[in-house]
Amino acid sequence: MNNITRAIELWKQLGNIPIDEDECIEENFLNFEIGTHREYIWHWFESEFNLSVVDDLMFNKEIIK
């Protein structure tokens, strides 16, 4: 599995994790514990996969399907 495919798979999984009113996750996700702010995880995606969350994951028409 290539890097972007793995990132997309994990991004979709993250999309199923509920967040609270402070935008912190309410379930564990990978190594991130409950209470981790979503933007912290977004920064991890960018660093880990060398991509832009906004350009490559959020608004990429190929994966929004």
MOPAC internal coordinates of N, CA, C and O (Angstrom, degrees):
PM7 1SCF
backbone

  N    0.0000 0     0.00 0     0.00 0    0    0    0
  C    1.4525 1     0.00 0     0.00 0    1    0    0
  C    1.5284 1   107.84 1     0.00 0    2    1    0
  O    1.2310 1   120.99 1   -49.99 1    3    2    1
  N    1.3282 1   115.72 1   130.01 1    3    2    1
  C    1.4576 1   117.86 1  -178.80 1    5    3    2
  C    1.5357 1   111.14 1   -80.06 1    6    5    3
  O    1.2310 1   121.35 1    -8.30 1    7    6    5
  N    1.3039 1   115.02 1   171.70 1    7    6    5
  C    1.4599 1   122.89 1  -174.04 1    9    7    6
  C    1.5271 1   112.88 1   -59.35 1   10    9    7
  O    1.2310 1   119.78 1   131.54 1   11   10    9
  N    1.3067 1   118.03 1   -48.46 1   11   10    9
  C    1.4596 1   120.49 1  -176.83 1   13   11   10
  C    1.5264 1   110.71 1   -69.98 1   14   13   11
  O    1.2310 1   119.93 1   144.68 1   15   14   13
  N    1.3162 1   117.74 1   -35.32 1   15   14   13
  C    1.4613 1   120.86 1   177.07 1   17   15   14
  C    1.5129 1   110.93 1   -62.52 1   18   17   15
  O    1.2310 1   120.58 1   137.31 1   19   18   17
  N    1.3167 1   116.49 1   -42.69 1   19   18   17
  C    1.4707 1   120.85 1   177.87 1   21   19   18
  C    1.5314 1   110.24 1   -65.13 1   22   21   19
  O    1.2310 1   120.14 1   137.63 1   23   22   21
  N    1.3151 1   117.34 1   -42.37 1   23   22   21
  C    1.4642 1   121.32 1   179.11 1   25   23   22
  C    1.5308 1   110.12 1   -61.11 1   26   25   23
  O    1.2310 1   120.04 1   136.33 1   27   26   25
  N    1.3122 1   117.52 1   -43.67 1   27   26   25
  C    1.4637 1   121.78 1   179.96 1   29   27   26
  C    1.5271 1   110.44 1   -63.72 1   30   29   27
  O    1.2310 1   120.63 1   136.33 1   31   30   29
  N    1.3082 1   116.40 1   -43.67 1   31   30   29
  C    1.4686 1   120.94 1   178.68 1   33   31   30
  C    1.5331 1   110.45 1   -58.86 1   34   33   31
  O    1.2310 1   120.66 1   131.89 1   35   34   33
  N    1.3187 1   116.33 1   -48.11 1   35   34   33
  C    1.4665 1   120.46 1  -179.81 1   37   35   34
  C    1.5231 1   111.73 1   -67.52 1   38   37   35
  O    1.2310 1   120.27 1   143.10 1   39   38   37
  N    1.3334 1   117.09 1   -36.90 1   39   38   37
  C    1.4631 1   121.31 1   178.39 1   41   39   38
  C    1.5309 1   110.47 1   -60.57 1   42   41   39
  O    1.2310 1   120.98 1   137.05 1   43   42   41
  N    1.3251 1   115.74 1   -42.95 1   43   42   41
  C    1.4610 1   119.91 1   178.20 1   45   43   42
  C    1.5273 1   110.90 1   -64.53 1   46   45   43
  O    1.2310 1   120.12 1   141.24 1   47   46   45
  N    1.3146 1   117.38 1   -38.76 1   47   46   45
  C    1.4629 1   121.04 1   176.65 1   49   47   46
  C    1.5230 1   110.63 1   -63.69 1   50   49   47
  O    1.2310 1   120.72 1   137.36 1   51   50   49
  N    1.3149 1   116.22 1   -42.64 1   51   50   49
  C    1.4596 1   120.59 1   178.75 1   53   51   50
  C    1.5215 1   110.44 1   -61.30 1   54   53   51
  O    1.2310 1   120.33 1   144.78 1   55   54   53
  N    1.3136 1   116.98 1   -35.22 1   55   54   53
  C    1.4562 1   121.13 1   179.01 1   57   55   54
  C    1.5165 1   113.95 1   -61.57 1   58   57   55
  O    1.2310 1   120.30 1   161.18 1   59   58   57
  N    1.3309 1   117.04 1   -18.82 1   59   58   57
  C    1.4618 1   121.70 1   178.35 1   61   59   58
  C    1.5283 1   113.27 1   -93.20 1   62   61   59
  O    1.2310 1   120.67 1   177.61 1   63   62   61
  N    1.3119 1   116.32 1    -2.39 1   63   62   61
  C    1.4671 1   120.77 1  -179.91 1   65   63   62
  C    1.5258 1   108.24 1   -88.46 1   66   65   63
  O    1.2310 1   119.87 1   -56.44 1   67   66   65
  N    1.3271 1   117.85 1   123.56 1   67   66   65
  C    1.4679 1   118.83 1   178.90 1   69   67   66
  C    1.5296 1   111.24 1   -69.14 1   70   69   67
  O    1.2310 1   121.61 1   -30.45 1   71   70   69
  N    1.3389 1   114.52 1   149.55 1   71   70   69
  C    1.4598 1   120.11 1   174.78 1   73   71   70
  C    1.5217 1   108.25 1  -122.97 1   74   73   71
  O    1.2310 1   121.15 1   -25.33 1   75   74   73
  N    1.3273 1   115.41 1   154.67 1   75   74   73
  C    1.4644 1   120.12 1  -179.98 1   77   75   74
  C    1.5232 1   110.40 1   -89.70 1   78   77   75
  O    1.2310 1   120.90 1     5.24 1   79   78   77
  N    1.3159 1   115.89 1  -174.76 1   79   78   77
  C    1.4642 1   120.80 1  -177.30 1   81   79   78
  C    1.5241 1   112.74 1   -65.65 1   82   81   79
  O    1.2310 1   120.27 1   162.82 1   83   82   81
  N    1.3244 1   117.10 1   -17.18 1   83   82   81
  C    1.4652 1   121.02 1   176.93 1   85   83   82
  C    1.5230 1   112.20 1   -94.82 1   86   85   83
  O    1.2310 1   120.65 1  -173.09 1   87   86   85
  N    1.3338 1   116.35 1     6.91 1   87   86   85
  C    1.4617 1   124.25 1   179.70 1   89   87   86
  C    1.5229 1   113.28 1    66.64 1   90   89   87
  O    1.2310 1   121.33 1  -145.68 1   91   90   89
  N    1.3331 1   115.07 1    34.32 1   91   90   89
  C    1.4657 1   121.97 1   175.29 1   93   91   90
  C    1.5253 1   108.34 1  -106.64 1   94   93   91
  O    1.2310 1   120.73 1   -35.35 1   95   94   93
  N    1.3303 1   116.22 1   144.65 1   95   94   93
  C    1.4626 1   119.84 1  -178.04 1   97   95   94
  C    1.5309 1   110.62 1   -67.85 1   98   97   95
  O    1.2310 1   121.73 1   -33.60 1   99   98   97
  N    1.3199 1   114.29 1   146.40 1   99   98   97
  C    1.4611 1   120.97 1  -179.10 1  101   99   98
  C    1.5206 1   112.59 1  -105.87 1  102  101   99
  O    1.2310 1   120.33 1  -178.81 1  103  102  101
  N    1.3169 1   116.98 1     1.19 1  103  102  101
  C    1.4622 1   123.74 1   174.74 1  105  103  102
  C    1.5207 1   107.26 1  -137.94 1  106  105  103
  O    1.2310 1   120.82 1   -27.31 1  107  106  105
  N    1.3209 1   116.05 1   152.69 1  107  106  105
  C    1.4545 1   119.31 1   175.16 1  109  107  106
  C    1.5311 1   109.58 1   -63.56 1  110  109  107
  O    1.2310 1   120.98 1   -35.40 1  111  110  109
  N    1.3185 1   115.73 1   144.60 1  111  110  109
  C    1.4687 1   122.33 1   176.76 1  113  111  110
  C    1.5214 1   107.10 1  -139.14 1  114  113  111
  O    1.2310 1   120.75 1   -62.19 1  115  114  113
  N    1.3280 1   116.17 1   117.81 1  115  114  113
  C    1.4631 1   121.97 1  -175.04 1  117  115  114
  C    1.5222 1   108.50 1    51.59 1  118  117  115
  O    1.2310 1   120.08 1    56.90 1  119  118  117
  N    1.3290 1   117.46 1  -123.10 1  119  118  117
  C    1.4676 1   120.77 1   179.27 1  121  119  118
  C    1.5237 1   112.28 1   -94.82 1  122  121  119
  O    1.2310 1   119.91 1  -172.01 1  123  122  121
  N    1.3138 1   117.77 1     7.99 1  123  122  121
  C    1.4582 1   121.82 1  -179.10 1  125  123  122
  C    1.5216 1   109.45 1   -92.63 1  126  125  123
  O    1.2310 1   121.04 1   -50.57 1  127  126  125
  N    1.3101 1   115.62 1   129.43 1  127  126  125
  C    1.4566 1   120.72 1  -177.10 1  129  127  126
  C    1.5197 1   111.55 1   -88.66 1  130  129  127
  O    1.2310 1   121.29 1   -19.28 1  131  130  129
  N    1.3099 1   115.14 1   160.72 1  131  130  129
  C    1.4576 1   121.56 1   173.34 1  133  131  130
  C    1.5284 1   107.93 1   -49.64 1  134  133  131
  O    1.2310 1   120.93 1   -44.31 1  135  134  133
  N    1.3213 1   115.82 1   135.69 1  135  134  133
  C    1.4601 1   120.79 1   179.73 1  137  135  134
  C    1.5151 1   114.20 1    98.35 1  138  137  135
  O    1.2310 1   120.12 1   174.39 1  139  138  137
  N    1.3439 1   117.38 1    -5.61 1  139  138  137
  C    1.4611 1   120.67 1   177.56 1  141  139  138
  C    1.5294 1   108.96 1   -73.93 1  142  141  139
  O    1.2310 1   120.45 1   -47.72 1  143  142  141
  N    1.3044 1   116.74 1   132.28 1  143  142  141
  C    1.4617 1   121.21 1  -179.38 1  145  143  142
  C    1.5275 1   109.33 1   -70.03 1  146  145  143
  O    1.2310 1   120.98 1   -39.59 1  147  146  145
  N    1.3309 1   115.74 1   140.41 1  147  146  145
  C    1.4734 1   120.92 1  -176.32 1  149  147  146
  C    1.5169 1   112.40 1   -59.26 1  150  149  147
  O    1.2310 1   119.89 1   144.15 1  151  150  149
  N    1.3326 1   117.82 1   -35.85 1  151  150  149
  C    1.4655 1   119.21 1  -179.11 1  153  151  150
  C    1.5212 1   111.78 1   -67.81 1  154  153  151
  O    1.2310 1   119.58 1   150.49 1  155  154  153
  N    1.3153 1   118.41 1   -29.51 1  155  154  153
  C    1.4630 1   121.55 1   174.84 1  157  155  154
  C    1.5386 1   108.92 1   -62.41 1  158  157  155
  O    1.2310 1   121.14 1   137.38 1  159  158  157
  N    1.3275 1   115.43 1   -42.62 1  159  158  157
  C    1.4656 1   119.90 1   178.88 1  161  159  158
  C    1.5266 1   110.07 1   -67.84 1  162  161  159
  O    1.2310 1   120.58 1   140.94 1  163  162  161
  N    1.3378 1   116.49 1   -39.06 1  163  162  161
  C    1.4652 1   119.67 1   177.22 1  165  163  162
  C    1.5190 1   110.61 1   -59.36 1  166  165  163
  O    1.2310 1   119.76 1   137.72 1  167  166  165
  N    1.3147 1   118.05 1   -42.28 1  167  166  165
  C    1.4668 1   121.37 1   178.52 1  169  167  166
  C    1.5314 1   110.43 1   -63.25 1  170  169  167
  O    1.2310 1   120.88 1   142.74 1  171  170  169
  N    1.3277 1   115.93 1   -37.26 1  171  170  169
  C    1.4636 1   119.56 1   176.80 1  173  171  170
  C    1.5251 1   109.67 1   -61.40 1  174  173  171
  O    1.2310 1   120.00 1   134.27 1  175  174  173
  N    1.3429 1   117.60 1   -45.73 1  175  174  173
  C    1.4632 1   120.65 1   177.63 1  177  175  174
  C    1.5269 1   110.21 1   -55.21 1  178  177  175
  O    1.2310 1   120.34 1   132.66 1  179  178  177
  N    1.3173 1   116.96 1   -47.34 1  179  178  177
  C    1.4666 1   120.52 1  -178.00 1  181  179  178
  C    1.5189 1   111.67 1   -62.02 1  182  181  179
  O    1.2310 1   120.51 1   138.04 1  183  182  181
  N    1.3166 1   116.63 1   -41.96 1  183  182  181
  C    1.4561 1   120.94 1  -179.51 1  185  183  182
  C    1.5305 1   111.73 1   -72.63 1  186  185  183
  O    1.2310 1   120.68 1   133.57 1  187  186  185
  N    1.3006 1   116.31 1   -46.43 1  187  186  185
  C    1.4654 1   121.85 1  -176.09 1  189  187  186
  C    1.5241 1   112.86 1   -66.89 1  190  189  187
  O    1.2310 1   120.51 1   141.92 1  191  190  189
  N    1.3306 1   116.62 1   -38.08 1  191  190  189
  C    1.4583 1   120.71 1  -173.34 1  193  191  190
  C    1.5274 1   113.59 1  -111.65 1  194  193  191
  O    1.2310 1   120.33 1  -177.00 1  195  194  193
  N    1.3287 1   116.97 1     3.00 1  195  194  193
  C    1.4558 1   121.87 1   177.92 1  197  195  194
  C    1.5354 1   111.29 1    51.99 1  198  197  195
  O    1.2310 1   121.45 1  -122.62 1  199  198  197
  N    1.3277 1   114.83 1    57.38 1  199  198  197
  C    1.4560 1   121.02 1  -179.25 1  201  199  198
  C    1.5239 1   109.49 1  -145.15 1  202  201  199
  O    1.2310 1   121.03 1    -3.85 1  203  202  201
  N    1.3054 1   115.64 1   176.15 1  203  202  201
  C    1.4586 1   122.62 1   175.16 1  205  203  202
  C    1.5217 1   108.06 1  -106.23 1  206  205  203
  O    1.2310 1   120.28 1   -57.93 1  207  206  205
  N    1.3156 1   117.07 1   122.07 1  207  206  205
  C    1.4607 1   120.15 1   178.16 1  209  207  206
  C    1.5150 1   110.04 1   -56.55 1  210  209  207
  O    1.2310 1   120.25 1   132.81 1  211  210  209
  N    1.3161 1   117.12 1   -47.19 1  211  210  209
  C    1.4666 1   121.11 1  -177.57 1  213  211  210
  C    1.5249 1   111.42 1   -64.07 1  214  213  211
  O    1.2310 1   120.01 1   126.58 1  215  214  213
  N    1.3011 1   117.59 1   -53.42 1  215  214  213
  C    1.4719 1   120.93 1  -174.41 1  217  215  214
  C    1.5312 1   113.63 1   -75.59 1  218  217  215
  O    1.2310 1   120.65 1   139.76 1  219  218  217
  N    1.3189 1   116.36 1   -40.24 1  219  218  217
  C    1.4587 1   119.48 1  -171.86 1  221  219  218
  C    1.5269 1   114.15 1   -94.94 1  222  221  219
  O    1.2310 1   119.76 1   155.24 1  223  222  221
  N    1.3167 1   118.07 1   -24.76 1  223  222  221
  C    1.4569 1   119.95 1  -176.66 1  225  223  222
  C    1.5270 1   113.79 1  -115.64 1  226  225  223
  O    1.2310 1   120.09 1   131.66 1  227  226  225
  N    1.3077 1   117.43 1   -48.34 1  227  226  225
  C    1.4631 1   119.74 1  -175.05 1  229  227  226
  C    1.5229 1   112.98 1   -72.79 1  230  229  227
  O    1.2310 1   120.20 1   137.00 1  231  230  229
  N    1.3108 1   117.22 1   -43.00 1  231  230  229
  C    1.4615 1   120.84 1  -173.45 1  233  231  230
  C    1.5257 1   113.50 1  -115.93 1  234  233  231
  O    1.2310 1   120.75 1  -159.37 1  235  234  233
  N    1.3100 1   116.18 1    20.63 1  235  234  233
  C    1.4620 1   120.93 1   177.42 1  237  235  234
  C    1.5215 1   108.57 1   -85.81 1  238  237  235
  O    1.2310 1   120.35 1   -70.62 1  239  238  237
  N    1.3083 1   116.93 1   109.38 1  239  238  237
  C    1.4694 1   121.98 1  -175.31 1  241  239  238
  C    1.5222 1   112.63 1   -61.12 1  242  241  239
  O    1.2310 1   119.81 1   159.22 1  243  242  241
  N    1.2951 1   117.97 1   -20.78 1  243  242  241
  C    1.4592 1   121.09 1   179.41 1  245  243  242
  C    1.5227 1   111.92 1   -69.14 1  246  245  243
  O    1.2310 1   119.58 1   149.85 1  247  246  245
  N    1.3259 1   118.40 1   -30.15 1  247  246  245
  C    1.4657 1   120.14 1  -175.72 1  249  247  246
  C    1.5151 1   113.50 1  -108.34 1  250  249  247
  O    1.2310 1   119.68 1   172.20 1  251  250  249
  N    1.3079 1   118.22 1    -7.80 1  251  250  249
  C    1.4616 1   120.67 1  -176.80 1  253  251  250
  C    1.5325 1   110.60 1   -76.05 1  254  253  251
  O    1.2310 1   119.61 1   171.63 1  255  254  253
  N    1.2590 1   118.35 1    -8.37 1  255  254  253
  C    1.4738 1   122.65 1  -177.98 1  257  255  254
  C    1.4938 1   112.19 1   -55.86 1  258  257  255
  O    1.2310 1   120.10 1   180.00 1  259  258  257

